[in-house]
Amino acid sequence: EVDRVVRAFNPAPGAVAALRGQDLKVWRGVPCAGDGAPGTVLRVDDAGIVVACGAGALRIDELQRAGGKRLGPAEFLRGFQVAAGERFDP
């Protein structure tokens, strides 16, 4: 379901999620296996940020900070550290 929202809102108005009070626009993601409380970061690596979605997970492949440019996960993580176990704001 989250994957469909990301695709439906691309390019406008864009899917937005907040992490540590900062809005992040999610441009592209891929459904993947994973289990956990919705919004919990399960894994972080150069391939993507895997976020639990209740049933399954979404690997975020392209995202953007407010005022920034669209970045792949490796580039994004160089300027904005994300750790497994963190949770996106409700």
C-alpha positions as CSV (number, residue, x, y, z in Angstrom):
1,E,0.0,0.0,0.0
2,V,2.8,2.4,0.8
3,D,4.5,1.6,-2.5
4,R,1.3,2.6,-4.3
5,V,1.1,5.9,-2.4
6,V,4.7,6.7,-3.4
7,R,4.1,6.0,-7.0
8,A,0.7,7.8,-7.1
9,F,2.1,11.0,-5.7
10,N,5.2,11.1,-7.9
11,P,5.9,13.7,-9.2
12,A,3.3,15.9,-7.5
13,P,2.6,16.4,-4.7
14,G,5.1,13.8,-3.6
15,A,5.0,11.3,-0.7
16,V,6.4,12.9,2.4
17,A,7.6,11.2,5.6
18,A,9.1,12.9,8.7
19,L,12.2,11.6,10.5
20,R,13.4,13.5,13.6
21,G,11.1,16.3,12.8
22,Q,12.5,16.8,9.2
23,D,10.3,16.3,6.2
24,L,11.7,13.9,3.6
25,K,10.2,13.4,0.2
26,V,10.2,9.8,-0.9
27,W,10.5,9.6,-4.7
28,R,11.0,5.9,-5.3
29,G,10.7,2.7,-3.3
30,V,10.4,-1.0,-3.8
31,P,8.3,-3.4,-1.7
32,C,10.5,-6.0,0.1
33,A,10.3,-8.5,2.9
34,G,10.5,-7.2,6.4
35,D,8.6,-7.3,9.7
36,G,8.2,-4.7,12.4
37,A,6.2,-1.8,13.7
38,P,5.1,0.5,10.9
39,G,7.6,3.3,10.3
40,T,10.6,1.5,12.0
41,V,13.8,1.5,10.0
42,L,14.9,-2.2,9.7
43,R,18.1,-1.9,7.6
44,V,20.3,0.9,6.3
45,D,22.9,0.4,3.6
46,D,24.0,1.9,0.2
47,A,21.2,-0.1,-1.5
48,G,18.4,1.6,0.4
49,I,16.7,2.4,3.7
50,V,14.3,-0.5,4.5
51,V,11.2,0.7,6.5
52,A,8.7,-1.6,8.1
53,C,5.1,-1.1,6.8
54,G,3.2,-3.5,9.1
55,A,2.9,-6.4,6.6
56,G,6.1,-6.2,4.6
57,A,8.5,-3.3,4.1
58,L,9.5,-0.7,1.6
59,R,13.1,-0.1,0.5
60,I,13.5,3.6,-0.2
61,D,15.7,4.0,-3.2
62,E,15.5,7.8,-3.8
63,L,14.6,10.6,-1.4
64,Q,15.1,14.3,-0.8
65,R,15.4,16.6,2.2
66,A,13.5,19.9,2.2
67,G,15.5,22.4,0.1
68,G,17.8,19.6,-1.2
69,K,18.0,17.6,-4.3
70,R,16.8,14.1,-5.1
71,L,19.5,11.6,-4.0
72,G,20.0,7.8,-4.0
73,P,20.5,6.2,-0.6
74,A,24.3,6.2,-0.5
75,E,24.5,9.9,-1.3
76,F,21.7,10.8,1.1
77,L,23.2,8.8,4.0
78,R,26.5,10.8,3.7
79,G,24.7,13.9,4.7
80,F,21.9,12.6,6.9
81,Q,22.7,9.6,9.0
82,V,19.8,7.1,9.6
83,A,20.2,4.0,11.9
84,A,18.3,0.8,12.1
85,G,15.7,1.0,14.9
86,E,14.9,4.7,14.3
87,R,11.2,5.4,13.7
88,F,9.6,7.8,11.2
89,D,7.3,10.3,13.0
90,P,3.6,9.4,12.9
